[in-house]
Amino acid sequence: MNMDRRNRVAQWVFDSRAILGRFHLWLEDVELAYTGSRARRDLSFVGGSLERAFVVATAVTALGTRLFGRWGEGAGLDKAGINRVKKDADAVSAYAMSEALWYLTRSLPENHAVMVSLGEGLMPKAGETPEMGSNPLLGFGRVYARPQVARFLDRRVHRLVNDPGYEWPDFWRDLQEAGITVWGAAVDTLENTSRFVKGSPSGPMTVLHLFDQPLKVARPYEGYMGNLVLPRQVVERAAERSLLIDYRTPRAKVMEAIEDAYPGITPERVHVWTLGGRSREQRLRVLWDEWRGLGVHVVEDDWRMPGTELPIFTESGTYAPVFRVGPFTAEDGSQHLFICDGYAASAEAMQAASLDPILDLTTSMCLFSSSFTASADRERALIALDPEAADFASRLAATIGGELSGTLVEAYRSSLRSARAAGMPVHRRTITADDFFPLKEWRVLALAGYMLPDPYTGCGGVEQVAEDVYRVTTRAATRRGMVDVSLDLRLMEPVDEMRMVFSPLLDRFYAGQDHRTRAVKISDSGRIRNELQTLCSEAIEYLPGDHMMVHFDQVDDAVLPQDKKELIRQVLRWYKREHPLWFEWLELE
């Protein structure tokens, strides 16, 4: 190893030593591949040292999930079995990221904090039952900072969630008056969970987008957003002809704008990626037919992505395709264009939209409800309906175009209430990433750690390169450029011990470790509080004095099996009885 490489590795070790030590890892090598004419050693607003630490945090989450998240163990199982493996995989990934962020943020400036504003995993996706969407996750309001700052923010987050008279402008005002800088985050610790548990050969990744300010989100929220992603050139050329291109523009007009921006391009050379499958037909069939009626290629499963030649998939994964939006030249020299259309879950949609200034794109979004009864063209109008109106049911039926059961009406009412409570811009015709920030200017550090090969960027997944040594690739992207970082990480303990290192404490107890004979540390208090917030956030009641109570009766058995619930109850009672000072925050039913 030459001196430059030695110095590079030493710098990365120094900047990420807390994370590497926490996860019993040794950094053997670092390789950097920059993209973009403005690429510099330090790409982001966080500074070089923290930037390297965030890269390592993302890589460690991808590595731990790939090795210890039960990859492929759901293959051949029934729906309940797959769901159980999904919960375990999400638990490992969320735990690894949370622990990495905790150790990383010990190095934040004293008046800074990282707060999760959007997190993937609270709600079911298409074709899933309600309990299948309640996954372990890093969701709204999770704060990572030095203790004094964290306590200040936690109290205000709890008030934001529980006090109807305390709204987002009040929260923002308190931050300004206290002189605290909050970096907001949109997190999906395991993107493409279903593909991961079924052992698919590509797709799963960890995604962390860090912003220089919190998003304007006031409550835990996960919904859906229609999103149309186009090269900026298409939208700007159309604007010069007084043609508005956004999510609600008829696709024939969008095609006109594409032909104007790329003279000579033909419809069959325009490739539109959307989510696919039977579960999406009711919502997206109108959109598919609109594009196909124009002669455009709606991308199907196993289509080979030019440049990587890996087969793509449409069952999930709305984030990664955005990296390939734009023109490309085929082998025969003809010009083609790849774009994205359809919808995505809120965290994924926001993450993808925040890539616009990095990739020179324009993303137009439209808020959707969380039900799949209406088609995309009708969904655009649904979100603006007033759920408290006396004639809500009739207006809803008229918008959807048919009679609805009382149960479905209430499901829509609940979805629309949730969007309003979270501060979503429900009355906007369309929205962009800018609408989620309190300041007009914002910056982002976009991080993606690849567990398995990615068809769109060509980045490789976790790869074993020597005994106990694994290579992990993480992409860091900002307006200044992009860098693909390959880290060679050595496991410092036997595999069985490393599995425990990456496992939540409560999962270790469920697997057989005796909490009564294990050496108790004061850190157990914070770890268990953190794990409960990750494991069953929707069942937690926050009480005055930073106390909290978990209502296990609100957690579906498919999320936490009955025997695991009972074990956790026993563990919490034991900690509360034996260590009352450390667990003063815990209230038991």
Summary of the structure (lengths in Angstrom):
residues: 589
radius of gyration: 23.6
end to end distance: 58.8
largest distance: 75.2
contacts: 2004
relative contact order: 0.14
helix: 43%
strand: 20%
